[in-house]
């Protein structure tokens, strides 16, 4: 049967030449797209897991070990910049984030420093040389930007992301200082690697100086325009940020290794659609905290909202990061 000609709308019975041309173009496009589709290779699945092997372990301080990690197939590792971290899975179902503290130019190995504190670090400390673990990353939520000067403030294991920044600042000839606090020197890792920068580094253990009275003490002598990089316990970070703002100091870039405090929280309810249960979340707790008491095995990592490990589906098709997002919701659980 011959194709139907598109007719003009004036009732004359004559062919609408513009529509005829458009119809031909559409028909040609369909034929070409069909040929193109048949020749197009299938989309390959992307494996984002990074197989690693523990090449070495070293005690760096009381309760702190460093791990040297190499690629499981002997390949060069992905590039990274100071401030980056990797998600490590020391055993199935357990994921934790650790800052890279080695040399960014060395693609043969990664180094992480891990303090023994909690389930994740216990599993990492139990690893032996030759153990195979899975990682993802590196990712960077604490980027290091170029500047002629810096103030670095590290508390305890918070030295891990700061250490590569210090090395890069020194290599670039920047004017920098490091204030490194800790409970005592025995608990402060990588002191030996900082010994060559003695004139720029203030090692400040609490046993010698007492617990810092305020952020202002750690900021003393800093020029107002100098960027501040801070990593460590939440009270230290809060003190530095507060006093930096009060005294008009430079911008503060920070990374915390613990859950951010809930400020001005309100209670709410979370419904679990499949089980029919309703959970009450108090004003001072997260949805993740309450869920873990009811649903064993809920995966989580950073507890700060950026890694996405604890993201769960809702009945409306949305997804919620239950470590930080607050408010009534019905989860598809």
Residue pairs with C-beta under 8 A, 6 or more apart in sequence:
5 15
5 20
6 15
6 16
6 19
6 20
6 23
7 13
7 14
7 15
7 16
8 14
8 15
8 16
9 16
48 136
49 134
49 135
49 136
50 71
50 77
50 78
50 86
50 134
50 135
50 136
50 137
51 71
51 72
51 73
51 132
51 134
51 135
52 69
52 70
52 71
52 72
52 88
52 110
52 132
52 133
52 134
52 135
53 69
53 70
53 71
53 72
53 130
53 131
53 132
53 133
54 67
54 68
54 69
54 127
54 128
54 129
54 130
54 131
54 132
54 133
55 68
55 69
55 70
55 109
55 129
56 67
56 68
56 129
57 65
57 66
57 67
57 68
57 127
57 128
57 129
58 65
58 66
58 68
59 65
60 66
60 113
60 189
60 190
61 186
61 187
61 188
61 189
61 190
61 191
62 186
62 187
63 115
63 116
63 117
63 187
64 113
64 114
64 115
64 116
64 157
64 187
64 189
65 113
65 114
65 116
65 124
65 125
66 101
66 111
66 112
66 113
66 114
66 189
67 111
67 112
67 114
67 124
67 127
68 102
68 109
68 110
68 111
69 109
69 110
69 111
69 112
69 133
69 135
70 77
70 108
70 109
70 110
71 77
72 132
76 107
76 108
77 107
77 108
77 109
77 110
78 107
78 137
78 138
79 104
79 107
79 138
80 100
80 104
80 110
80 137
80 138
80 140
81 104
81 140
81 143
81 144
82 104
82 144
82 161
82 164
82 165
82 167
82 168
83 99
83 140
83 141
83 142
83 143
83 144
83 161
83 164
83 165
83 255
84 99
84 100
84 137
84 138
84 139
84 140
84 142
84 161
85 97
85 98
85 99
85 100
85 137
85 138
85 139
85 140
85 141
85 142
85 161
86 97
86 98
86 100
86 110
86 112
86 135
86 136
86 137
86 138
86 139
87 95
87 96
87 97
87 135
87 136
87 137
87 139
87 301
87 307
87 309
88 95
88 96
88 97
88 98
88 112
88 124
88 133
88 134
88 135
89 95
89 133
89 134
89 135
90 96
90 120
90 123
90 124
90 126
90 127
90 133
91 123
93 297
93 299
94 119
94 120
94 123
95 120
95 299
95 300
95 301
95 309
96 120
96 121
96 124
96 301
97 301
97 302
97 307
98 112
98 113
98 114
98 124
98 160
99 112
99 113
99 142
99 160
99 161
99 231
99 255
100 110
100 111
100 112
100 138
100 160
100 161
100 164
101 111
101 112
101 113
101 159
101 160
101 161
101 163
101 164
101 190
102 109
102 110
102 111
102 164
103 164
103 167
104 164
104 168
110 135
110 138
112 160
113 157
113 159
113 160
113 189
113 190
114 121
114 124
114 125
114 157
115 121
115 156
115 157
115 189
116 122
116 125
127 133
139 307
141 255
141 306
142 161
142 229
142 231
142 253
142 254
142 255
143 253
144 164
144 165
144 168
144 229
145 227
145 253
146 172
147 174
147 226
147 227
148 174
148 175
149 174
149 175
149 176
149 223
149 225
149 226
149 227
150 165
150 169
150 174
150 175
150 176
150 177
150 226
150 227
150 228
150 229
151 176
151 177
151 179
151 219
151 222
151 226
151 227
151 228
151 229
151 250
152 162
152 165
152 166
152 169
152 176
152 177
152 178
152 179
152 228
152 229
152 230
153 178
153 179
153 181
153 218
153 219
153 228
153 229
153 230
153 231
153 232
153 236
153 240
154 162
154 178
154 179
154 180
154 181
154 230
154 231
154 232
155 181
155 182
155 231
155 232
155 233
155 236
156 181
156 182
156 183
156 187
156 188
156 232
156 233
157 189
157 232
157 257
158 230
158 231
158 232
158 233
158 255
158 257
159 180
159 188
159 189
159 190
159 231
160 189
160 190
160 231
161 231
161 255
162 178
162 229
162 231
163 190
163 193
163 194
165 229
166 176
166 178
166 194
166 197
169 176
170 176
170 197
176 200
177 200
177 201
177 202
177 221
177 222
178 194
178 197
178 200
178 201
178 202
179 202
179 204
179 218
180 188
180 194
180 201
180 202
180 203
180 204
181 204
181 205
181 206
181 212
181 218
181 232
181 236
182 188
182 204
182 205
182 206
183 205
183 206
183 207
184 205
184 206
184 207
185 191
185 203
185 205
185 207
188 203
188 205
191 203
194 201
194 203
204 212
212 218
212 236
212 239
214 239
214 243
215 236
215 238
215 239
215 240
215 241
215 242
215 243
215 244
216 239
216 243
216 246
216 247
218 236
218 239
218 240
219 228
219 240
219 243
219 244
219 247
219 249
222 228
222 249
222 250
223 250
224 247
224 248
224 249
224 250
225 250
226 249
226 250
227 250
227 251
227 252
227 253
228 240
228 244
228 249
228 250
228 251
228 252
228 253
229 253
229 254
230 236
230 237
230 240
230 241
230 252
230 253
230 254
230 255
231 237
231 254
231 255
231 256
231 257
232 256
232 257
233 256
233 257
233 258
234 256
234 258
234 260
234 261
237 254
237 256
240 252
240 254
241 252
241 254
243 249
244 250
244 252
256 304
258 303
259 286
259 303
259 304
259 323
260 304
260 324
262 283
262 284
262 285
262 286
262 326
265 282
265 283
265 284
265 326
266 283
266 326
267 280
267 281
267 282
267 283
268 281
268 326
268 327
268 328
269 278
269 279
269 280
269 281
269 328
270 278
270 279
270 281
270 287
270 290
270 291
270 328
270 329
270 330
270 331
271 277
271 278
271 279
271 328
271 329
271 330
271 331
272 278
272 279
272 294
272 295
272 330
272 331
272 333
273 315
273 330
273 331
273 332
273 333
274 332
274 333
275 333
277 294
279 287
279 290
279 291
279 294
280 290
281 287
281 289
281 290
281 326
282 290
286 303
286 322
286 323
286 324
286 326
287 320
287 322
287 323
287 325
287 326
287 329
288 298
288 300
288 303
288 310
288 322
288 323
291 298
291 322
292 298
292 300
295 333
298 310
298 312
298 322
299 309
299 310
300 309
300 310
300 323
301 307
301 309
301 310
302 309
302 323
303 310
303 323
303 324
304 323
304 324
305 321
305 323
305 324
305 325
308 321
310 321
310 322
310 323
311 319
311 320
311 321
311 322
312 319
312 320
312 322
312 331
312 332
312 333
313 319
313 331
313 332
314 320
314 329
314 330
314 331
314 332
315 330
315 331
315 332
316 330
320 329
320 331
322 331
